[in-house]
Amino acid sequence: MATTAQPIIELLIGRDQDSWRLYTHGWVPPYVKGKLDLHGEAFPVDEPDLQGLENFMFQLDAPYTKRVTESGSVEIEARGRSAIVLGEWLDGFLSSAGK
């Protein structure tokens, strides 16, 4: 029996002069793709609320990895069901950009 690969989503949210830029890699929910350019990027976006992300993922029991770089950028990765949950957070994050 064939197995289906689990989705993996990777995000990088980093400073771009006075704004923030989002880069995606891997699986992205179809309803989020329309909010990204052809390269899977969005600019400008708001500074990410990392505590809000932590709370959202924790409440939905969705483990993920997060690494803040020396420059202040944040790398986020989620797999399987957690990738789907992170996709929901990403949709809300992009919907609120610039508001």
Buried (B, 14 or more C-beta within 10 A) or exposed (E): EEEEEEBBBBBBBBEEEEEBBBBBEBBBBEEBEEBBEEEBEBEEBBEBEEEEBEEBBEEBEBEBEBEEEEEEBBBBBBBEBBBBBBBBBBBEBBEEBEE
